[in-house]
Amino acid sequence: MGYLGGATIILSVLGIVLGLFVAVLWIALPFAVFGIKPRLDQINKNLANISSWLKYLAEHTDASGGQLPGGPQVAPPQGPGA
């Protein structure tokens, strides 16, 4: 068997291994996506809750003094990183 024949066999084996690997991923990926969907839904609900709180704070905070109506005074950040 010459050099070209050996290379052909090696490339064929690598192609078959790669094909099997891709086939396993193709079959397994939908199950992984459906498996994390409940977690993604919970993260989406948490983000919506945080967004509503931020909107509430933006609408009810006095831009000059950081006062919330009926709530405690919010001190502006101080220090070198402020």
Z-matrix of the N, CA and C atoms (Angstrom, degrees):
N
C 1 1.448
C 2 1.524 1 108.08
N 3 1.291 2 117.51 1 128.32
C 4 1.454 3 122.25 2 -178.41
C 5 1.517 4 112.13 3 -82.25
N 6 1.324 5 113.84 4 -179.59
C 7 1.465 6 120.46 5 -178.28
C 8 1.526 7 111.56 6 -62.23
N 9 1.311 8 117.51 7 -41.32
C 10 1.461 9 120.89 8 -179.05
C 11 1.518 10 111.30 9 -64.84
N 12 1.315 11 117.94 10 -36.65
C 13 1.456 12 120.88 11 178.53
C 14 1.514 13 111.82 12 -65.40
N 15 1.334 14 117.50 13 -39.94
C 16 1.465 15 121.07 14 178.36
C 17 1.520 16 111.70 15 -66.68
N 18 1.306 17 116.52 16 -40.71
C 19 1.464 18 120.33 17 178.98
C 20 1.526 19 110.56 18 -65.99
N 21 1.308 20 116.57 19 -36.97
C 22 1.462 21 120.20 20 178.77
C 23 1.516 22 111.21 21 -64.75
N 24 1.320 23 116.54 22 -40.42
C 25 1.465 24 120.01 23 178.89
C 26 1.534 25 110.32 24 -66.31
N 27 1.328 26 116.36 25 -43.67
C 28 1.476 27 120.20 26 -179.67
C 29 1.525 28 110.24 27 -62.94
N 30 1.324 29 116.89 28 -45.21
C 31 1.468 30 119.97 29 179.34
C 32 1.521 31 111.83 30 -65.41
N 33 1.318 32 116.63 31 -35.84
C 34 1.466 33 119.91 32 177.78
C 35 1.524 34 110.96 33 -65.21
N 36 1.328 35 116.96 34 -44.22
C 37 1.469 36 120.94 35 179.00
C 38 1.522 37 109.94 36 -64.18
N 39 1.322 38 117.29 37 -44.09
C 40 1.471 39 119.90 38 177.98
C 41 1.528 40 111.31 39 -62.33
N 42 1.333 41 116.98 40 -38.95
C 43 1.462 42 120.55 41 177.61
C 44 1.518 43 111.84 42 -64.10
N 45 1.321 44 116.56 43 -40.59
C 46 1.467 45 119.99 44 179.36
C 47 1.525 46 110.42 45 -67.20
N 48 1.341 47 117.48 46 -42.69
C 49 1.468 48 121.00 47 179.00
C 50 1.530 49 110.12 48 -63.42
N 51 1.321 50 116.77 49 -44.93
C 52 1.465 51 120.22 50 178.10
C 53 1.529 52 111.08 51 -62.61
N 54 1.317 53 116.83 52 -41.39
C 55 1.462 54 120.56 53 178.45
C 56 1.521 55 111.98 54 -62.58
N 57 1.327 56 117.18 55 -42.19
C 58 1.471 57 120.45 56 177.48
C 59 1.530 58 111.16 57 -64.58
N 60 1.322 59 115.96 58 -40.43
C 61 1.469 60 120.53 59 178.81
C 62 1.529 61 110.67 60 -61.88
N 63 1.307 62 116.94 61 -46.36
C 64 1.472 63 121.34 62 179.33
C 65 1.526 64 110.15 63 -64.97
N 66 1.330 65 117.70 64 -37.88
C 67 1.461 66 120.27 65 179.34
C 68 1.525 67 111.37 66 -64.75
N 69 1.337 68 117.16 67 -41.44
C 70 1.468 69 120.49 68 177.97
C 71 1.522 70 110.17 69 -63.56
N 72 1.327 71 117.12 70 -44.05
C 73 1.470 72 119.73 71 177.83
C 74 1.523 73 111.42 72 -62.79
N 75 1.332 74 116.89 73 -40.72
C 76 1.468 75 121.69 74 -179.29
C 77 1.526 76 111.07 75 -61.15
N 78 1.324 77 115.97 76 -36.57
C 79 1.461 78 120.72 77 -179.25
C 80 1.530 79 110.92 78 -78.63
N 81 1.346 80 118.00 79 -38.28
C 82 1.465 81 121.84 80 -172.87
C 83 1.530 82 113.52 81 -83.02
N 84 1.307 83 118.70 82 -27.85
C 85 1.465 84 121.30 83 -173.65
C 86 1.528 85 114.06 84 -59.05
N 87 1.315 86 121.57 85 -44.13
C 88 1.473 87 118.95 86 179.37
C 89 1.527 88 113.01 87 -59.80
N 90 1.326 89 117.39 88 -35.35
C 91 1.462 90 119.58 89 178.49
C 92 1.525 91 111.23 90 -67.59
N 93 1.321 92 117.26 91 -35.47
C 94 1.463 93 120.54 92 177.18
C 95 1.525 94 110.55 93 -66.66
N 96 1.326 95 117.00 94 -40.93
C 97 1.471 96 120.10 95 -179.71
C 98 1.528 97 110.26 96 -65.97
N 99 1.319 98 118.04 97 -45.25
C 100 1.460 99 120.22 98 179.32
C 101 1.527 100 111.01 99 -69.27
N 102 1.315 101 118.19 100 -25.75
C 103 1.454 102 121.44 101 178.98
C 104 1.518 103 112.99 102 -69.79
N 105 1.340 104 117.70 103 -32.76
C 106 1.464 105 119.59 104 -178.77
C 107 1.529 106 112.37 105 -95.82
N 108 1.320 107 118.03 106 -2.17
C 109 1.465 108 120.40 107 -177.91
C 110 1.526 109 113.29 108 -58.33
N 111 1.339 110 121.03 109 -42.77
C 112 1.469 111 118.92 110 177.58
C 113 1.526 112 112.89 111 -60.90
N 114 1.317 113 116.80 112 -37.30
C 115 1.465 114 119.24 113 177.66
C 116 1.519 115 111.17 114 -66.80
N 117 1.322 116 117.16 115 -39.56
C 118 1.458 117 120.22 116 177.99
C 119 1.527 118 111.07 117 -65.24
N 120 1.331 119 117.41 118 -37.90
C 121 1.460 120 120.70 119 177.15
C 122 1.529 121 110.68 120 -63.49
N 123 1.335 122 117.45 121 -41.01
C 124 1.463 123 120.80 122 178.98
C 125 1.528 124 111.09 123 -66.21
N 126 1.312 125 117.11 124 -40.59
C 127 1.466 126 120.91 125 177.22
C 128 1.522 127 110.02 126 -62.77
N 129 1.322 128 117.29 127 -39.49
C 130 1.462 129 121.22 128 178.87
C 131 1.525 130 110.95 129 -63.78
N 132 1.342 131 117.44 130 -40.79
C 133 1.468 132 120.76 131 177.52
C 134 1.518 133 110.92 132 -65.07
N 135 1.341 134 116.79 133 -41.73
C 136 1.467 135 120.09 134 178.57
C 137 1.521 136 111.42 135 -63.38
N 138 1.331 137 117.55 136 -40.96
C 139 1.457 138 120.53 137 178.33
C 140 1.528 139 111.57 138 -64.69
N 141 1.319 140 116.70 139 -38.46
C 142 1.466 141 119.66 140 177.64
C 143 1.524 142 110.22 141 -64.76
N 144 1.334 143 117.61 142 -39.65
C 145 1.457 144 121.68 143 178.20
C 146 1.530 145 110.89 144 -64.40
N 147 1.322 146 117.06 145 -45.18
C 148 1.468 147 120.86 146 178.33
C 149 1.517 148 110.16 147 -62.93
N 150 1.315 149 117.06 148 -40.99
C 151 1.455 150 120.90 149 179.58
C 152 1.525 151 111.43 150 -62.48
N 153 1.335 152 116.64 151 -41.11
C 154 1.468 153 118.74 152 179.17
C 155 1.528 154 110.66 153 -67.06
N 156 1.327 155 117.79 154 -38.00
C 157 1.468 156 119.99 155 176.80
C 158 1.521 157 111.47 156 -64.31
N 159 1.323 158 117.03 157 -42.05
C 160 1.459 159 120.05 158 178.80
C 161 1.529 160 110.98 159 -64.83
N 162 1.321 161 116.40 160 -39.12
C 163 1.463 162 119.80 161 177.99
C 164 1.527 163 110.25 162 -64.29
N 165 1.345 164 117.04 163 -42.62
C 166 1.453 165 121.24 164 178.08
C 167 1.533 166 110.69 165 -60.90
N 168 1.325 167 116.62 166 -46.27
C 169 1.459 168 120.39 167 -179.83
C 170 1.521 169 111.55 168 -64.22
N 171 1.331 170 117.17 169 -38.82
C 172 1.459 171 120.35 170 179.38
C 173 1.527 172 111.14 171 -66.71
N 174 1.319 173 117.26 172 -35.35
C 175 1.461 174 120.40 173 -178.53
C 176 1.525 175 111.90 174 -78.93
N 177 1.332 176 118.08 175 -28.48
C 178 1.456 177 120.77 176 -173.21
C 179 1.521 178 114.24 177 -107.88
N 180 1.294 179 118.22 178 5.63
C 181 1.458 180 121.02 179 178.88
C 182 1.514 181 108.91 180 -98.51
N 183 1.321 182 115.06 181 133.33
C 184 1.465 183 121.26 182 175.15
C 185 1.521 184 107.50 183 -75.36
N 186 1.323 185 117.18 184 123.51
C 187 1.459 186 120.94 185 -174.77
C 188 1.523 187 112.51 186 -64.84
N 189 1.336 188 118.17 187 -27.58
C 190 1.457 189 119.31 188 -175.76
C 191 1.520 190 112.92 189 -84.45
N 192 1.331 191 118.83 190 -37.94
C 193 1.455 192 119.14 191 -173.46
C 194 1.512 193 115.23 192 -119.91
N 195 1.291 194 119.21 193 -4.65
C 196 1.445 195 120.92 194 -179.14
C 197 1.519 196 113.54 195 71.65
N 198 1.338 197 118.12 196 33.75
C 199 1.456 198 122.45 197 -178.53
C 200 1.527 199 110.55 198 -94.88
N 201 1.309 200 115.71 199 135.28
C 202 1.454 201 120.84 200 169.38
C 203 1.514 202 107.73 201 -102.23
N 204 1.340 203 119.10 202 132.96
C 205 1.457 204 119.50 203 -179.27
C 206 1.527 205 110.63 204 -62.22
N 207 1.316 206 115.29 205 124.34
C 208 1.454 207 120.30 206 178.75
C 209 1.511 208 113.66 207 74.85
N 210 1.289 209 118.52 208 8.61
C 211 1.453 210 121.22 209 -178.54
C 212 1.514 211 111.70 210 -125.06
N 213 1.314 212 117.14 211 -179.61
C 214 1.459 213 120.25 212 -179.14
C 215 1.520 214 111.48 213 -71.78
N 216 1.323 215 114.90 214 158.66
C 217 1.458 216 119.75 215 177.95
C 218 1.521 217 108.69 216 -74.17
N 219 1.320 218 115.61 217 136.86
C 220 1.453 219 121.51 218 178.45
C 221 1.511 220 107.29 219 -99.88
N 222 1.336 221 116.39 220 116.11
C 223 1.460 222 120.52 221 -178.91
C 224 1.517 223 110.30 222 -76.52
N 225 1.334 224 117.66 223 137.67
C 226 1.467 225 119.85 224 176.45
C 227 1.527 226 109.74 225 -68.07
N 228 1.308 227 118.23 226 152.55
C 229 1.469 228 120.27 227 179.44
C 230 1.518 229 111.03 228 -64.04
N 231 1.329 230 115.55 229 142.72
C 232 1.459 231 121.35 230 179.45
C 233 1.508 232 109.12 231 -128.85
N 234 1.297 233 116.09 232 159.71
C 235 1.461 234 120.38 233 176.52
C 236 1.505 235 111.51 234 113.04
N 237 1.316 236 115.69 235 -177.45
C 238 1.469 237 119.78 236 -174.37
C 239 1.521 238 114.23 237 -67.31
N 240 1.323 239 118.85 238 -27.12
C 241 1.459 240 120.78 239 -178.77
C 242 1.508 241 113.84 240 -89.13
N 243 1.328 242 118.41 241 -1.69
C 244 1.471 243 121.21 242 -173.87
C 245 1.491 244 112.52 243 -76.69
